Amino acid sequence: MSELINNREERQKVLKELIQELHEGKSVDEVKERFSKLIQNIGASEIAELEEAIIKGGVPVSEVKRLCDVHVAVFKESLDQAPTADMTPGHPVYTFKKENRAIEKVIEAELQPSLKALKTAGGYNEELMFKLWGTINQLLDIDKHYSRKENLLFPYLEKYEFTGPTSVMWGIDDDIRKMLKDILQLLRESRDNKALSKELLLKLTETIEAMNSMIYKEENILFPTAIELLTEDEWGNIMEESHEIGFCLIEEEKGWRPGKRDARAVDEIVESKAPQGYLKFDTGILKLEEIQMIFNHLPLDITYVDKDNIVKYFSEGKERIFTRTKAIIGRKVENCHPPQSVHVVEKIVNDFKTGAKDHVDFWIRMKDMFIYIQYFAVRDADGDFMGTLEVTQNIARHRALEGEKRLLD
């Protein structure tokens, strides 16, 4: 066993040297020849571990991302020989791969023919541009595929200290998102502009290559590594939460379900996640002090009235809009309003209780403020009325916003 470990460690050392040589400027062919002599097959997890080691060794994620395609070119031969898991319909990996097939179909059946036709046309062609516009809008659905990967799969991989490759891949995902948006912008600007048409052709070619390369990396590195690391329960959690984000170009197939859990093990996990002094929520755990500070740092006022019309809570933000004192806690909500507006309050609450409405909005001007007031019916998982949430915010500054702000001042 120790001999196998030592061999693996030596192999990792040499492979790291090869990748470093790539970063230092050696050609793919030079490195690939040495690589072929070193090893016949390499697993996806070893490639992932290698990128992780390089990043931890000081190579910036941006540099690894820049040369990620070179790495894949070096490893491609052995990756193609590696076995792939046969996933059951409904399993998250099966769904990811089904989406990839749908993406490939759009690329091969629509995007590549349009690119070829544009090259033949040699300039602006309104019919082709219109068709291309629809194709790119279809491919923008890829955001759901990438978002599930980044927000559901990556957090579990990071639990196993698999962080470097996920950072690299997320960066490339964002590049592809931007490429697609850039193509739409070029389509807007390309009418009777040959220079832009040339730029459009280059951007289309670059985007097709990037999307196909990402599919290869996912299916030959990311997914096999994830299958090795994640438990059945973790895949089950990913499957359950996937609906929050949605699916890319496909309808989800049903079938796979995680095996029956050990109830005692689950209880232990839940208990371990909620130590003394913390409150456990479906989406995390917090100290009481943290909960209070979160509410008080929100840029809005919150007041909660229970199903019996009793005021139970209000937040204490820095910029209060309407006066609230602790004396209102425990009072009937109708007693907290002037007589001329009580009927409005009663109407709102009654509509919430009967299910006639779920929210009501008002807005008023007050000095230099524009006050947006919202009332929400709070219902439990069965839809039963639990109370009313009032949210009040000065949105004067928000109404004046224009354009975009993407950088930190």
Secondary structure, DSSP 4 states (H G I P E B T S, - for coil): -HHHHHHHHHHHHHHHHHHHHHHTT--HHHHHHHHHHH-S---HHHHHHHHHHHHHTT--HHHHHHTHHHHHHHHHHHHHHS----PPTTSHHHHHHHHHHHHHHHIIIIIHHHHHHHHHHTS--HHHHHHHHHHHHHHTTHHHHHHHIIIIIHHHHHHTT--HHHHHHHHHHHHHHHHHHHHHHHHHH-TT-HHHHHHHHHHHHHHHHHHHHHHHHIIIIIHHHHHHH--HHHHHHHHHHGGGT--SSSPPPP---PPPP-HHHHHHHHHHTS-TTEEEETTEEEEHHHHHHHHHHSSSEEEEEETTSBEEEE---SS-SS---GGGTTSBGGGGS-HHHHHHHHHHHHHHHHTS-SEEEEEEEETTEEEEEEEEEEE-TT--EEEEEEEEEE-HHHHT--S---S--
